[in-house]
């Protein structure tokens, strides 16, 4: 199955509300948010030996990458919104 099959209902809903490009970006943001939640939960159990109370270094790196990707997608959505004057 492809991502389009796996998330067909969400894609249809958001594409109808926002158009194809912004709808797909909205679903992408939802997927990134879900990934952040899962990584955050994992980080609770995988603590850093060097930095007590913080997630392991690999968890921190994954969280930063996902957070950065989410920020980029949000900036694209804002740019599209500004271009469309919505």
C-alpha positions in Angstrom: 0.0 0.0 0.0 1.1 3.6 -0.6 0.7 6.5 1.6 -2.2 7.6 -0.5 -4.0 4.3 0.2 -3.1 4.3 3.9 -4.4 7.8 4.5 -7.1 8.0 1.8 -9.9 9.4 4.1 -7.7 12.1 5.6 -6.3 13.1 2.2 -9.8 13.4 0.7 -11.1 15.5 3.6 -8.2 17.9 3.7 -7.8 18.1 -0.1 -11.5 19.0 -0.3 -11.2 21.7 2.4 -7.8 23.2 1.3 -7.1 22.0 -2.2 -4.7 19.3 -3.2 -1.3 20.8 -2.2 -2.4 22.3 1.1 -4.5 19.3 1.9 -1.5 16.9 1.5 0.7 19.2 3.5 -2.0 19.2 6.3 -1.9 15.4 6.4 1.9 15.5 6.4 1.8 17.8 9.5 -0.6 15.3 11.2 1.8 12.4 10.4 4.8 14.4 11.7 2.9 15.3 14.9 2.1 11.7 15.4 5.7 10.8 14.9 6.8 13.4 17.4 4.4 12.0 20.0 5.8 8.5 19.5 9.4 9.6 19.7 8.5 11.7 22.8 7.0 8.6 24.5 10.1 6.6 23.6 12.3 9.3 24.9 10.8 8.9 28.4 12.1 5.4 28.6 15.4 5.9 26.8 17.2 8.4 29.1 20.7 9.8 28.3 23.5 8.5 30.5 25.4 11.8 30.0 22.4 14.1 30.5 20.1 12.7 33.2 16.5 13.6 32.6 16.9 14.1 28.9 16.2 11.5 26.1 19.1 9.6 24.6 21.1 11.4 22.0 19.6 9.5 19.1 16.1 10.3 20.3 17.0 14.0 20.6 18.4 14.0 17.0 15.3 12.3 15.6 13.0 14.8 17.5 15.0 17.7 16.1 14.8 16.4 12.6 11.0 15.8 12.8 10.5 19.2 14.5 12.5 21.0 11.8 10.6 19.1 9.0 7.3 20.2 10.6 8.4 23.8 10.7 9.4 23.7 7.0 6.0 22.2 6.1 4.2 24.9 8.1 6.2 27.6 6.4 5.2 26.2 3.0 1.5 26.1 4.0 1.8 29.8 5.2 3.4 30.7 1.9 0.7 29.0 -0.1 -1.9 30.7 2.0 -0.3 34.1 1.4 -0.1 33.5 -2.4 -3.8 32.6 -2.5 -4.8 35.5 -0.4 -6.8 33.3 2.0 
